[in-house]
């Protein structure tokens, strides 16, 4: 099983792959937390949040990755596949960050569509717009 320290090392490696410009105004960096996070609109607790882009509030802008969520959803996979899922999630959250700086919200709208479809039982899976989460104040 991948430990939280193993995932932190993966996360550090993945973060180093992104251009330094992506980190501009991301004053809180990328944080790895141990918990499983469920979406507030989750039905039966089955909508797990892997990552969250936070902007505003007292902590500023930062990305949160949830180790427990990754282990709950992908813990059965080999480490190299978890690394790819982690890379995809970090890329998704960076897209939220870049769009926020640019004043656009295309990915937020895609995430809202995903949740609306989830709530009505319709499938929505777009590899480029896969749902993680975003937040204004770190919730």
C-alpha positions in Angstrom: 0.0 0.0 0.0 1.2 3.5 -0.8 1.9 5.5 2.3 1.1 9.2 2.7 4.9 9.8 2.7 5.1 7.9 -0.6 2.3 10.0 -2.1 3.9 13.2 -0.8 7.1 12.2 -2.7 5.0 11.5 -5.8 3.3 14.9 -5.4 6.6 16.7 -5.1 7.9 15.0 -8.2 4.7 15.8 -10.2 4.7 19.4 -9.0 8.2 19.9 -10.2 7.1 18.9 -13.8 4.9 22.1 -14.0 6.3 25.4 -15.2 7.1 27.8 -12.4 4.6 30.3 -13.9 1.8 27.9 -12.8 2.8 28.6 -9.2 2.4 32.4 -9.5 -0.1 33.6 -6.9 -0.5 30.1 -5.6 0.8 31.3 -2.2 -0.2 28.2 -0.3 1.3 25.8 -2.8 0.1 22.2 -2.9 -1.0 20.5 0.3 -1.5 16.8 0.9 -4.1 16.0 3.6 -4.7 12.5 5.1 -8.5 12.5 5.0 -11.2 11.1 2.6 -13.3 14.1 1.4 -16.8 13.6 0.2 -18.7 16.1 -1.8 -21.5 17.8 0.0 -24.0 16.7 -2.6 -22.8 13.1 -2.5 -25.5 10.5 -2.6 -24.8 7.8 0.0 -21.3 9.2 0.4 -20.0 7.8 -2.9 -18.8 11.1 -4.5 -15.2 11.4 -3.4 -13.2 14.5 -3.9 -9.6 13.9 -4.9 -8.4 17.5 -5.0 -9.6 21.0 -4.4 -8.5 24.4 -5.6 -9.0 27.0 -3.0 -9.0 30.8 -3.6 -9.9 33.6 -1.3 -10.2 33.4 2.4 -7.4 33.9 4.9 -5.2 31.3 3.4 -5.2 32.7 -0.1 -4.8 30.4 -3.1 -3.7 26.8 -2.8 -4.4 23.3 -4.0 -5.4 20.5 -1.6 -4.9 16.8 -2.5 -6.6 14.2 -0.3 -4.5 11.1 0.3 -7.4 9.2 1.9 -9.6 9.9 -1.1 -7.0 8.6 -3.4 -6.6 5.4 -1.4 -10.3 4.9 -1.2 -10.8 5.3 -4.9 -7.5 4.1 -6.4 -5.8 2.2 -3.5 -6.1 -1.1 -5.4 -4.0 0.2 -8.3 -0.3 -0.2 -8.7 1.8 2.9 -7.7 2.5 4.0 -11.3 -1.2 4.1 -12.1 -1.9 6.1 -8.9 0.9 8.5 -9.9 -1.0 9.1 -13.2 -4.3 9.7 -11.4 -2.5 12.1 -9.1 -0.8 13.9 -12.1 -4.3 14.2 -13.7 -5.8 15.6 -10.5 -3.0 18.2 -10.0 -3.3 19.2 -13.7 -7.1 19.7 -13.1 -6.5 21.8 -10.0 -3.9 23.9 -11.8 -6.4 24.5 -14.6 -8.8 25.9 -12.0 -6.0 28.1 -10.7 -5.0 29.4 -14.2 -8.6 30.0 -15.2 -9.2 31.9 -11.9 -6.2 34.2 -12.6 -7.5 34.7 -16.2 -11.1 35.5 -15.0 -12.7 32.5 -16.7 -14.6 29.6 -15.3 -14.9 26.9 -18.0 -13.7 24.1 -15.8 -16.0 25.2 -12.9 -18.9 25.1 -15.3 -17.9 21.6 -16.4 -17.6 20.5 -12.8 -21.1 21.9 -12.0 -22.4 20.0 -15.1 -20.8 16.8 -13.8 -22.5 17.3 -10.4 -25.9 18.0 -11.9 -25.6 14.9 -14.1 -24.5 12.9 -11.1 -27.5 14.0 -9.1 -29.9 13.0 -11.9 -28.2 9.7 -12.5 -26.9 10.6 -15.9 -23.3 9.7 -16.9 -20.8 12.5 -17.5 -17.2 11.6 -18.0 -14.9 13.8 -20.0 -11.2 12.9 -19.7 -10.2 16.5 -19.9 -12.8 17.8 -17.5 -12.9 15.1 -14.9 -14.4 16.3 -11.7 -12.3 16.9 -8.6 -13.6 20.0 -6.9 -13.0 23.7 -6.4 -13.8 26.0 -3.6 -13.8 29.7 -2.9 -12.7 29.5 0.8 -11.2 26.1 1.4 -14.4 24.2 2.3 
